[in-house]
């Protein structure tokens, strides 16, 4: 387990018996207190645990068998300590009643701190280029009266430390009603593809500021974005001062302007249904659309880094106000 996480984690183990694995009758799991473990079927080898029980003095965690949100155990896992250190325990019990020793995680003197979300918004930092992106977005969120009401997930660190990454990342994302995911041109496309639609289906709302590699499989992007998957337009670079305009049908979205040269820009062609075209290049640097939303306005996408689109009249704050507060419904 990582040294710090939100209250969502996935655990897996191996279990065997001299009489065969079929003789393992139960798996006992516990959080912090092994005196009252939760009993699972003996064939269970992986679970995810999660909790939104933040108002209780004794919060409990859902148990997702094999990490499947459609296979939730009837009993919840007690013992969660928010904003504190925690330990997970697992034990096998065979048909004779013989029990293995409890195995604990973390081990070897390591610690696992579970932090309670500060609010409903998660910022997913998928940006590895060394510039002022993190400070820009932190200051921007603070200026929107969201100080102390959002959390940040460093996705580069998470991909190195979170076990069963696809499961744990999705369950972490689902702890939050809203998310803002920003990246350079090397985003974690596998995670975006695996998690976005499931997050939206669960009622989440997500804003992307995301670039892509020079060569990218459009069918992968089509897995989480409402684009036409057989063609796009791309350009190796854009000059500082390039204008990006909102469509005349979307006057509530402000015009933007690049504040630095940008590389590997890509625009997309959109279908007739399920998508709202918003941003394009009025001087025809690229065809198609660089920004759009889905028809329910639970997803907004901008194909360039917002912290590099704040030149001219500096309208990024106005854009985020429109998307986060008006479209998504966040209350500051």
C-alpha positions in Angstrom: 0.0 0.0 0.0 1.2 3.6 -0.5 2.2 5.7 2.5 -0.9 7.9 2.0 -4.2 7.5 0.3 -7.9 8.5 0.4 -10.3 5.9 1.9 -10.2 3.6 -1.2 -7.8 0.8 -1.6 -7.5 -2.7 -3.2 -5.9 -5.7 -1.6 -5.0 -9.1 -3.0 -3.5 -12.2 -1.4 -2.6 -15.8 -2.1 -3.9 -18.7 0.0 -3.2 -22.4 0.0 -3.7 -25.4 2.2 -2.0 -28.8 2.4 -5.4 -30.4 1.7 -6.0 -28.1 -1.3 -7.4 -24.6 -1.8 -11.0 -26.0 -1.7 -10.5 -26.8 2.0 -10.1 -23.0 2.7 -13.6 -22.2 4.1 -13.2 -18.6 5.1 -11.1 -15.5 4.6 -11.1 -13.2 7.6 -10.2 -9.5 7.0 -9.9 -6.7 9.5 -9.0 -3.0 9.7 -6.9 -2.1 12.7 -8.7 -4.5 15.1 -8.4 -8.3 14.6 -10.7 -9.2 17.5 -13.8 -8.8 15.3 -12.9 -9.7 11.7 -15.3 -9.8 8.7 -15.7 -13.3 7.3 -15.6 -13.7 3.5 -16.0 -16.8 1.3 -12.8 -19.0 1.2 -12.3 -18.5 -2.6 -12.0 -14.7 -2.3 -8.5 -13.5 -3.3 -9.0 -9.8 -4.0 -11.2 -7.0 -2.6 -11.5 -3.3 -2.8 -12.6 -1.2 0.2 -14.0 2.3 0.1 -15.9 4.7 2.3 -17.8 7.9 2.0 -18.9 7.6 5.7 -17.3 10.8 6.7 -19.9 12.1 9.2 -19.8 9.1 11.5 -17.5 8.8 14.5 -17.1 5.1 13.6 -16.9 5.1 9.8 -17.2 1.8 7.9 -16.0 0.7 4.5 -17.8 -1.1 1.7 -16.2 -4.4 0.6 -16.1 -4.9 -3.2 -15.4 -8.6 -3.9 -12.7 -8.8 -6.6 -13.0 -5.0 -6.8 -16.3 -5.3 -8.5 -18.8 -2.5 -7.6 -21.6 -4.9 -8.5 -20.5 -7.5 -6.0 -20.5 -5.7 -2.6 -20.4 -7.8 0.6 -23.4 -7.5 2.9 -21.2 -6.6 5.9 -19.1 -3.5 6.0 -15.5 -3.3 7.3 -15.4 -1.4 10.6 -12.4 0.2 12.2 -11.5 3.0 9.7 -9.5 5.8 11.1 -9.7 8.9 9.0 -6.8 11.3 9.0 -4.8 8.7 10.8 -2.6 5.6 10.3 -4.3 2.3 9.5 -3.4 -1.4 9.1 -5.2 -4.1 7.1 -5.2 -7.7 8.2 -6.1 -10.9 6.3 -6.3 -14.5 7.6 -7.3 -17.9 6.1 -9.5 -20.5 7.9 -9.8 -24.1 6.7 -12.8 -26.5 7.2 -11.3 -27.9 10.4 -11.2 -24.5 11.9 -7.4 -24.1 11.7 -6.4 -20.5 11.2 -3.3 -19.0 9.6 -1.6 -16.1 11.3 -3.0 -12.7 10.3 -0.9 -11.0 7.7 -0.8 -7.2 7.9 -0.3 -4.4 5.4 1.6 -2.3 5.5 4.5 -4.3 7.0 8.2 -4.0 7.6 7.8 -0.9 9.7 5.9 1.1 7.0 2.8 3.1 7.6 -0.5 3.8 5.7 -2.2 7.1 6.3 -5.8 7.5 5.2 -6.8 11.1 4.6 -10.4 12.3 4.5 -11.4 14.3 1.4 -11.7 18.0 2.1 -14.6 18.5 -0.2 -16.3 17.3 -3.4 -13.6 18.3 -5.9 -10.5 16.3 -6.9 -7.7 17.7 -9.0 -5.9 15.0 -10.9 -2.4 16.2 -11.6 -1.2 14.2 -14.7 1.3 16.9 -15.7 5.0 15.9 -15.7 6.5 18.9 -17.4 8.4 21.2 -15.1 6.6 24.6 -15.2 4.1 26.5 -13.0 1.1 24.4 -13.8 0.5 23.1 -10.2 0.8 26.6 -8.6 -1.4 28.1 -11.4 -4.3 25.7 -10.7 -4.0 25.8 -6.9 -4.1 29.6 -7.0 -7.0 29.5 -9.6 -9.1 27.2 -7.4 -8.3 29.4 -4.3 -9.5 32.5 -6.3 -12.7 30.7 -7.0 -13.5 30.5 -3.2 -12.6 26.8 -3.2 -9.7 27.1 -0.7 -9.7 24.1 1.6 -12.5 22.4 -0.4 -10.5 20.4 -2.9 -7.9 17.7 -2.9 -5.0 16.9 -5.3 -4.0 13.4 -6.6 -0.5 13.3 -8.1 -1.1 10.7 -10.8 2.5 10.1 -11.5 3.1 9.1 -7.9 -0.2 7.2 -7.8 0.8 5.0 -10.8 3.9 4.1 -8.9 2.3 3.3 -5.6 -1.4 2.3 -5.9 -2.0 -1.5 -6.1 -4.4 -2.7 -8.7 -4.3 0.7 -10.3 -7.4 0.6 -12.4 -9.6 -0.5 -9.6 -8.1 1.7 -6.9 -8.0 4.8 -9.0 -11.6 4.5 -10.1 -12.8 4.0 -6.5 -10.7 7.0 -5.4 -12.2 9.1 -8.2 -15.7 8.0 -7.1 -15.2 9.5 -3.7 -15.6 12.9 -5.3 -18.6 14.4 -7.2 -16.4 16.5 -9.4 -12.9 16.2 -10.9 -10.5 18.4 -12.8 -7.9 16.3 -14.7 -5.0 18.2 -16.4 -2.1 16.8 -18.3 0.8 17.5 -20.6 1.0 15.6 -23.9 1.7 12.3 -22.2 -1.5 11.6 -20.2 -2.4 8.3 -18.6 -4.8 7.3 -21.4 -5.3 3.8 -20.1 -6.7 5.1 -16.8 -8.8 7.8 -18.6 -10.2 5.2 -20.9 -10.9 2.7 -18.1 -12.4 5.1 -15.6 -14.1 8.1 -17.3 -17.4 6.5 -18.4 -17.8 4.5 -15.2 -17.3 7.7 -13.2 -19.9 9.6 -15.3 -22.3 6.7 -15.1 -22.0 6.9 -11.3 -23.0 10.6 -11.4 -19.5 12.2 -11.4 -18.6 15.2 -13.5 -15.2 15.7 -15.0 -13.3 18.6 -16.7 -10.3 17.7 -18.8 -7.4 20.0 -19.8 -5.4 17.4 -21.7 -3.0 17.1 -24.6 -2.0 13.9 -26.4 1.2 12.4 -27.9 2.0 13.2 -31.5 0.9 9.7 -32.5 -2.3 8.6 -30.7 -5.0 5.9 -31.4 -8.2 7.9 -31.9 -10.2 4.8 -31.0 -8.7 4.9 -27.5 -9.7 8.6 -27.1 -13.2 7.7 -28.4 -13.4 5.4 -25.4 -13.8 8.4 -23.1 -14.4 11.4 -25.3 -17.5 12.1 -27.6 -15.4 12.4 -30.8 -15.4 10.9 -34.3 -12.8 8.2 -34.2 -11.6 8.1 -37.8 -10.0 11.5 -38.2 -8.6 14.6 -36.4 -6.4 17.6 -37.3 -3.0 18.2 -35.7 -0.2 20.7 -35.8 3.3 20.5 -34.4 3.2 24.0 -32.8 1.1 27.0 -32.0 2.5 30.5 -31.5 2.0 32.6 -28.4 -1.0 34.9 -28.9 -3.0 32.3 -30.9 -6.7 33.0 -30.4 -9.3 30.3 -29.5 -12.9 31.3 -29.8 -16.1 30.0 -28.5 -18.8 29.1 -31.1 -21.5 31.7 -31.6 -24.0 29.2 -30.3 -22.1 29.1 -26.9 -21.8 32.8 -26.0 -21.4 32.1 -22.2 -17.9 30.6 -22.8 -15.1 33.2 -22.9 -12.6 33.5 -25.7 -9.1 32.4 -24.9 -5.5 33.1 -26.0 -2.3 31.2 -25.8 0.3 32.8 -23.5 3.3 30.7 -24.8 4.2 28.6 -27.8 2.4 25.2 -27.5 3.4 21.9 -29.2 1.4 18.9 -30.5 -2.0 20.6 -30.7 -4.8 18.4 -31.9 -8.4 19.2 -32.8 -11.3 16.8 -33.3 -14.4 16.3 -35.4 -17.6 15.8 -33.5 -20.8 13.9 -34.2 -24.3 15.3 -34.5 -25.5 13.7 -31.2 -24.4 13.7 -27.6 -21.8 16.5 -27.9 -21.7 20.3 -27.8 -19.1 21.9 -30.0 -17.6 24.9 -28.1 -14.0 26.0 -28.9 -12.3 26.3 -32.3 -9.5 28.3 -34.0 -11.0 31.3 -35.7 -7.9 31.9 -37.8 -7.9 28.3 -39.1 -4.7 27.1 -37.5 -6.5 23.8 -37.1 -9.8 22.5 -38.3 -12.4 20.9 -36.1 -12.8 21.7 -32.4 -10.3 22.0 -29.6 -12.9 22.2 -26.8 -16.3 20.6 -26.3 -18.8 19.2 -23.8 -21.1 16.2 -23.7 -24.7 16.9 -24.1 -25.5 16.5 -20.4 -22.6 18.9 -19.5 -21.1 16.3 -17.1 -17.9 16.3 -19.2 -15.9 19.2 -20.5 -12.8 18.8 -22.6 -10.1 21.3 -23.6 -7.3 19.9 -25.7 -4.7 22.4 -24.5 -3.3 23.3 -21.0 -5.5 25.9 -19.5 -2.6 27.5 -17.7 -1.2 28.4 -21.1 -4.4 29.9 -22.4 -4.6 32.8 -20.0 -3.1 35.6 -22.2 -5.1 38.6 -23.5 -8.0 39.3 -21.2 -7.0 36.4 -18.9 -10.3 34.5 -19.2 -9.4 31.1 -17.7 -11.0 32.0 -14.4 -14.2 32.9 -16.2 -14.1 29.6 -18.1 -13.7 27.6 -14.9 -16.4 29.5 -13.3 -18.7 28.6 -16.2 -17.7 24.9 -16.2 -17.4 24.1 -12.5 -20.2 26.3 -11.1 -22.7 26.7 -13.8 -22.4 23.5 -15.8 -21.3 21.1 -13.0 -23.2 22.8 -10.2 -20.3 23.1 -7.6 -21.2 25.4 -4.8 -18.3 27.4 -3.4 
